[in-house]
């Protein structure tokens, strides 16, 4: 593995020597900043900020920065641009097998807003080509570009540092990617003879608590035998879902989909005399207090799985 | 609207759910002049190992800009946006934007934002805003 990786590294090294630090440009915008282009952007982004299109002279959302000097649909730069292609290095990486391409980070500084009629040009420098790394998408390297944008009067109006991952896509076992994106779901609880009543109860909108049919002691979570009298006879009572916080915790890191972040978990002493762990929502993590009165709603968190989720009782 | 003196560290921006559709992805890619095939051609995206077309970074940036300026109001100037991409935005998902004020200095604000979809955080980052005196 390491030998293989270092052979691959050696193939990339000449690209580093050739491309890093070379400032190329200018790249000219195909068109002056226009109301039409700003309108198209604002429409696509759902951006209704009044400043952009509300006045006599349209003002471009600053986030349009990079789009002004992009190539056209045919991959051509506007007349007057340099013949040098700043993305040539990406093509070279394609040839080495790293033909997958995703942008992973973006840092843009906006020094001046552009107005209708302004004409942009830009310069670009490849500032880094990282060592090969194994990523979730495949093995590849990170290529960082620094782009500088100028107005017609040569005022620097903004800069963008963009990092791309160029990678060799991982093959899935079938050789084809899944036909639709997977959704991350909660792990389903095991439902067996001893616990099925509880999960079905939640699906029916009820929080059911087990109670011993011989000694009347309630218990939770579900279990086959009464801890007090060892009876295996039981029935359920429907909880009022009211209680008080006995303890709590909130999980901030790592963020794990599909859970909320922070994810606030409370241990609640229910009025029925049993203790239950569940999420609480509608309250900030730093406002939780031991003893707070709470009430659970039953929420279908995903198809076929309902859970009690607490909220603070007013 | 949100005058600087009213904004304080810890203030939360209201959440904004953005439905991710093929139309949204393609409209954003075209509006940002980004004709990379993975942003409009599902077959090409499949060939590159992803299950569907996905949103380009300029659209993400544009949506972040919209989210920040919608909240900050008409006198805002966006000075800088720094972001990292994580889980891709594929059609059929919803990205929920959220944010919190992390620094206030005179009329300069710093906002930590994120956009979370069904696969995790699509985008996390920091926005730097200036609130100007209204004319």
Interface residues (C-beta under 8 A of the other chain):
Chain A: X37 X40 X41 X43 X44 X45 X46 X47 X48 X49 X50 X51 X61 X62 X63 X64 X66 X67 X70 X71 X72 X73 X75 X99 X100 X101 X102 X103 X104 X105 X106 X107 X108 X109 X110 X113 X137 X138 X162 X169 X170 X171 X172 X176 X177 X178 X179 X180 X181 X182 X183 X184 X255 X257 X258 X261
Chain B: X18 X24 X27 X28 X30 X31 X32 X33 X34 X35 X36 X38 X46 X48 X49 X50 X51 X52 X56 X57 X58 X59 X60 X61 X62 X63 X64 X65 X66 X69 X70 X74 X77 X78 X79 X80 X81 X82 X83 X84 X85 X87 X88 X90 X92 X93 X116 X118 X119 X120 X121
